[in-house]
Amino acid sequence: MVWLKVRTEFVGGPSDTKGLHTNFTMSRPVMRGFISTQFKKDSLIVTGLATIAVIAHRVISVDPAKQRYADFYKTYDPKEHFESMRQKGLLSCSVKKNPNILFNYLVNADEPLTSCSIHTRTSF
Amino acid sequence: MPTWMALGFQNAASPLMEQLIFFHNHALSILILVMTVVSFKLIKTITNSNINVQLLESQSLELFWTLAPALVLLFIGLPSIRILYLIDEVYNPDITLKTIGHQWYWSYEYSDFTQNIEFESFMVPSQELKSNQFRLLDTDNRVVIPFNTQVRNLISSADVIHSWAVPSLGVKADAIPGRLNQVSFLINYPGLFYGQCSEICGANHSFMPITVEATYTEFFKKWISSFKK
C-alpha cells in the first residue's frame, strides 16, 4: 500500500498566503510479492461476498420454498379440494351429488356417471 | 398450469417434481456463488492498473483454479445423480397407461382391466371453449388417474416424434415411433394438470395438449366401469 502524505505549509508564516508551498512525500511501495498479497486480500473479500450472497439466496428463496411446500401439505385436505372442484364442474368424470353434502365418500356403485363420456370427434 | 408472467416452475404435484425444484434452487445457489467470484475478479482485473510483466507461472494459483471448479462440480453432480436415479426407480406401479402420439392428438390405452379402454384426446378448439376451460390446454377427453397411486406410462408414437410432457408432474418423454419409453409418476393431490407436446411434429404441434385428471380411486373405478363394450 502506498501512503501519500501531503503537507501544506506557509513559507512566510501562517498569515502569508502568497508563499504557499506543498510537499508531497510518499512511503516506499512494497513491490515484492505485491500481486500475491493483492490476490490473497481479494480472495478473502470475495469469499466473504460469495458467502453472503449464497446465504442471502438460501434465506430469501431456497428455504422459504421448501417451507411453503411443507406448510401446504400440513393443512391440505384433499377431500375438500376435490369436492370444491367437483361442485364447480371442473372434473369431467365425477357425479354431482347433493351440493349440501361436503363429501359423500360412499359412492353409490349403481349411480350412473352422468357427466362422463368419451367424446368422439365427427368432424375436423 | 402456467400462469401469466410466471418465470419459475409450475407448482409441483408429484414428489419427483418437488425434488427437481429443490435441486434447481441448489444449483442456482452454486451459480450465484460462481458468478459472484467471477464478477468480482473481473471488475478487479479491469480496474487494476498494476502490471507484472515478469509473471510466468503460479503453481498455487493453478492448484486453486483446478480444485475449486472440481469441488463445485461435486456439489452439483452428487444431488443431480441422486435425482437421476430416483427418476428411474420403478416402484411396482399399480396402473399402466399407454400413450400414443399422433399428428396431432394423443391416444391413450388402459389395458390393466377386464376390457381394454382406448380413447383419443383432441384439443378443444378455441371456438368451442366453455367458460371454465383453458385455451390451447383443455382436451375433450382427459387422462383420468387416481392420485397417490404409482402410474407407469408407456409412450410411443404412430407417426413422427412427439413428446409427452406434464411440467407440474415433472414428466417429459419423447414419443418415438417404433420405441417404447417408460416414465413413472405419482400425483400428490387431486386436480387437473396440463401439458403440451414438446417435440416439433408438424403444423399443429402447438395444438395437441395433454390434460391429466387426478381423482379419487372410487371415481376412477366408476370411470373405468362406465366404458361399455
Interface residues (C-beta under 8 A of the other chain):
Chain A: F34 I35 Q38 F39 D42 I45 V46 L49 A50 A53 V54 H57 R58 S61 V62 A65 K66 Y69 Y73 Y76 P78 H81 F82 M85 K88 G89 L90 L91 S92 C93 S94 V95 Y105 V107 A109 P112 L113 C116 I118 H119 R121
Chain B: A12 E18 I21 F22 N25 H26 L28 S29 I32 L33 T36 V37 F40 K41 K44 N50 N52 L55 L61 F119 E120 F122 N132 D140 N141 R142 V144 F147 N188 Y189 P190 G191 L192 E213 T215 Y216 E218 F219 K222 W223 S226 F227
